[in-house]
Each structure stands twice: as C-alpha cells, then as structure tokens.
Amino acid sequence: MQQNRYDYAAEIEGESMEPKFHDGDIALIRKTHVNDYDGCVCVVDDVANQRVYIKRIHIEDTHVRLESLNKNTYDNGELIYPDILLENTENLKLIGKVVDSFKPIEIK
C-alpha cells in the first residue's frame, strides 16, 4: 500500500468541490513547487482578501483562475460556484497540492 506524503491538513468547508471533496472532509496537502500545479487541486492563500481556497488552479497570463469541481447550476443555468479570477501577484500564495482526503469518524 502506497502512502501519500503530506505536509498539512485542513478541513474542507462547503460544497463547491463536490463530488470529490465534501464539507467536513480533511484535505491532506503537500507543499509543491510553483511550476507544477497548473490543473491540480491546490490550497491557495489570497493574502490581500484574507481568504484561503481549495480549488483546481489554472494559470492564465497575469491571473490565476480558481475552479470549483461542483458544476451544479441555478434554474437559469448560471453556475452556483463560478470560477474565481485572482491577479497573480505576491499577495497570492500557493500552499500546496491536495493529495488525498478523508472523512473523520465521530466518536461518541
């Protein structure tokens, strides 16, 4: 059995990354190098807006597009979780790639 090496763990909040990641799951995160994360699910710290995201990352010229996996729409066809476009500056920090996740068990 191969084990994933990880550096951080974080709780996933919300439904924007379903069906792969669920609200309350614990994401296991591996530090990564800047040039190997395009198209991967990563943790990104938007320092300027004091927000941290777990999203699929796409590099676009001077911006980074954060994509939710949940493609559910409103009745009018608009995405419930639209992409987020952030300027690629020093205020945007890549924490790492999500390499695995699990649902913690409740102990009663």
Phi, psi and omega in degrees: 000124179274134178257139175279130174278135178220158182250332183221163171224144180213146177281136177274131179244129176096180186249008187292343182251013174288151014269357184282317182239137186243155176307128180093347175296157174256120178272134174260126192239131177252131174304147183219165177272149186306324188268014180230035182238356180300124180088357181262156172279123186224169171256126182235132177259113175270087187302317184300323183257005179052049179230143174240133184238146164248109185210164170282132188258135174228127180270127182225103179043257184259007183232163172239127178261128179256119186250131172279148177280334181286114183257020176298149182233160170287172179302332181276003178092353179286138179297136175291325180240080182290161177300152176247127180252119181239142177293134182276086181236185178292348177278357179249115185244127173278122178275315178165179179272143172279117184258345180188172175204163176207159176264118179294148179270148176270131176253123182257000000 
